[in-house]
Amino acid sequence: MQLSYDTLQLAGMLYLTGGITNPFYLLLIAPAVLAAATLPSRHALVIGSLTLLASLLLTVMPLHSGGGWPSPPPTNWARRWPQSLLSRGKWRARPSPTTIGQTPS
């Protein structure tokens, strides 16, 4: 119960302070790691799922820099969230000029 509250509280603070671009975003995995190390597997799975859901929501629905409430997601957000996750999480590989075929000079 306390670890789920910690996860939700941390996700709320991350949402208000920059979302996935916040450098403290990695702290979100701490409650899931503690749950995996100390709780039965069923409870750890619940905490891990909550952490995954919170991180996906932080990625898909960021708070805009102008403040206030975010605009609703576009109608086709269910098809676009993997692209959003890959672009905001910086997991996309970017080719360097040497891999494209240019020789280094």
C-alpha positions in Angstrom: 0.0 0.0 0.0 2.7 2.5 0.9 4.8 1.7 -2.2 1.8 2.2 -4.4 1.2 5.6 -2.8 4.9 6.4 -3.2 4.7 5.6 -6.9 1.6 7.7 -7.4 3.0 10.6 -5.4 6.3 10.5 -7.3 4.4 10.3 -10.7 2.3 13.3 -9.7 5.4 15.4 -8.8 7.2 14.3 -12.0 4.1 15.3 -14.0 4.1 18.8 -12.5 7.8 19.3 -12.8 8.6 18.3 -16.4 7.4 14.7 -16.9 9.8 12.3 -18.6 12.3 15.1 -19.2 12.9 15.6 -15.5 16.3 14.2 -14.5 14.8 12.6 -11.4 12.5 10.4 -13.6 14.7 7.3 -12.8 13.5 7.5 -9.2 10.2 6.1 -10.4 11.8 2.7 -10.5 12.8 2.7 -6.9 9.4 1.6 -5.4 9.2 -1.2 -8.1 12.7 -2.5 -7.2 11.9 -2.4 -3.5 8.6 -4.3 -4.1 10.4 -6.9 -6.2 13.0 -7.4 -3.5 10.7 -7.5 -0.4 7.1 -8.4 -1.3 5.5 -11.5 -2.7 5.4 -11.7 -6.5 1.7 -10.9 -6.8 2.2 -7.6 -4.9 5.4 -6.8 -6.7 3.6 -7.3 -10.1 0.9 -4.8 -9.1 3.5 -2.2 -8.1 5.5 -2.9 -11.3 2.4 -2.5 -13.4 1.5 0.7 -11.7 5.0 2.0 -12.3 4.8 1.1 -16.0 1.4 2.7 -16.3 2.6 5.9 -14.6 5.7 6.1 -16.9 3.6 5.6 -20.0 1.2 8.3 -18.9 4.1 10.7 -18.2 5.4 10.0 -21.7 2.1 10.3 -23.6 0.5 13.2 -21.8 3.1 15.8 -20.7 2.1 19.0 -18.9 2.6 21.9 -21.3 5.2 24.5 -20.4 2.5 27.3 -20.3 1.1 25.8 -17.2 -2.5 24.9 -16.5 -4.2 21.7 -17.5 -2.9 19.8 -20.6 -5.0 19.6 -23.7 -6.8 16.3 -24.3 -4.9 13.8 -26.3 -5.6 13.6 -30.0 -8.3 11.2 -31.2 -5.7 8.8 -32.7 -3.4 8.7 -29.6 -3.8 5.0 -29.3 -2.0 4.5 -32.6 0.6 7.1 -32.0 1.7 6.4 -28.4 4.5 4.0 -29.4 6.0 6.7 -31.7 5.7 9.2 -28.9 7.3 6.9 -26.4 10.2 6.2 -28.8 10.8 9.9 -29.7 10.5 11.3 -26.1 12.4 8.4 -24.5 15.3 9.0 -26.9 15.5 5.3 -27.6 15.6 5.9 -31.3 18.9 5.3 -33.0 20.3 8.2 -35.0 22.7 7.3 -37.7 26.0 9.2 -37.9 27.4 10.5 -41.2 29.9 7.6 -41.3 27.1 5.0 -41.2 25.3 6.6 -44.1 28.1 6.1 -46.5 30.3 9.1 -46.1 33.9 8.5 -45.2 35.4 10.4 -42.3 37.9 13.1 -43.4 
